[in-house]
């Protein structure tokens, strides 16, 4: 029910302990037959000395009803793309993921494949990977693809590694030690280049919101290894000078890599090769209909020109006219960047998505996404305290970075406050910005092609309602969330307090070293 144009929402709230704290001794969900003595002896003999447990693991002991109840309660406390409108998670491309594609990856014929199986027994998935590469080549204009990278950042890592291998093959790797990127490209571009030992030069936007071309001209020299750039960047403004950017770098002997993690506004409209790029990558878990895993299953498909194909990571999937096979014999390859040969479940979903839509359908996806985004921006023009920085009046593509700076100055309500308050209306938390926050109090929506006009209208009305709340009674917004399963606000200082927050053992040790172990006193 919509009340005053907004959804009357209240999330389920269960006082649910973690499953390791539940159960009672002797409870069982399934009764298993006793292990035969001979099987037990064989199993024990296979365990190397020193690896055998001295006691049984302390696992929760629950009946089936308790297990089912626990996970259903957790599900009721969850909001996401299949339950709510996820327009606010810009750059993530939170579109609808066709459920028929999920049935493909859950089919035991696929789900039970093992990466160590002989190639003769996995011809089906190798064929799908090979054909997916052919589609991606057509979509990008590139000559070869690797499906090995397990996400966009790893694809960037592979791109920079290929750039380094190319210059090394020419005897220039020691000289070409600088990578150019932009402040509004994904931070992984600068992060990866720095990790691989390059000096990073960062371009800032001009008054039109695109990277300053004069700054690029000043930055390129005989030390330039490559340019890593997104177009459009997260502002949604398309850089119409992109071919000139590429030419400037090429003229100095550098290579250009196109970060196309989000291709949702460009399919069938423009291609990386047409702008002269040497490398590109796509996040299959965004544009191509595989769920965005939030550091979960992902695939950053990496494309390149024929001149760079020999450097791609191993293995590549090949076809000799009779059989599909994995080729590990590539002497100039950068080597393996992960185990096995990619994330086949993500590739399978992308394959099904591309086959279902075809060339015309993919282009329509981008056209509808652009239409939806600009319709949303038009609706947001009248929201008090919200503005659209850079290039006034210029159209955006499939996302845009807005600013709540005026609202913050007027009321003290920040973009983080709004991110928490919007949860009270049934929307998943929204995305503000990558760091550094060039746009003050940023907010980046992305109205993908799968959202209806009614969805967009509801989302815009909710932001307008929150703005009015901020001006009428800022504390209502600043104290949010009120209707969420978890109403406790995250205190930023707690994220640095290892006694309260350390998500991994490595993080714990790192933070412990920084504090000198004082937390253990």
ABEGO torsion letter per residue (X at the ends): XBBGGBBBBBBBBBBBBBAAABEBBGBBABBBBBBBAAAAAAAAAABBBGABBABBBBBBBBBAAAAAAAAAAAAAABBBAAABBAAABBGAGBBBBBAAAAAAAABAAAAABBAABBAAAAAAAAAAAAAAAAAAAAAAGBABBBAABAEAAAAAAAAAAAAAAAAAAAGAAAABABBBBBAABBAAAAAAAAAAGBBBBBBBBBAAGBBBAAAAAAABBAABABBBBBOBBAAGBBBAAAAAAAAAAAAAGBBBBBBAABAAAABGABBAAAAGBABBBBBAABAAGBBBAGGBBBBBBBBBBAAAAAABBOBBBBBAGABBBBBABBAABAEBABBEAEBAAAAAAAAAAAAAAEAAAAAAAAAAAAAAAAAAAAAAAABBGBBBBEGBGBBBBABBBBBAAAAAAAAGBBAAAAAAAAAAAGBBBBBABBOBBABBGBBBBBBBAABBAAAAAAAAAAAAAAAAAAAABAAAAAAOBAABABABBBBAAAAABAAABBABAAAAAAAAAAAGGAAAX
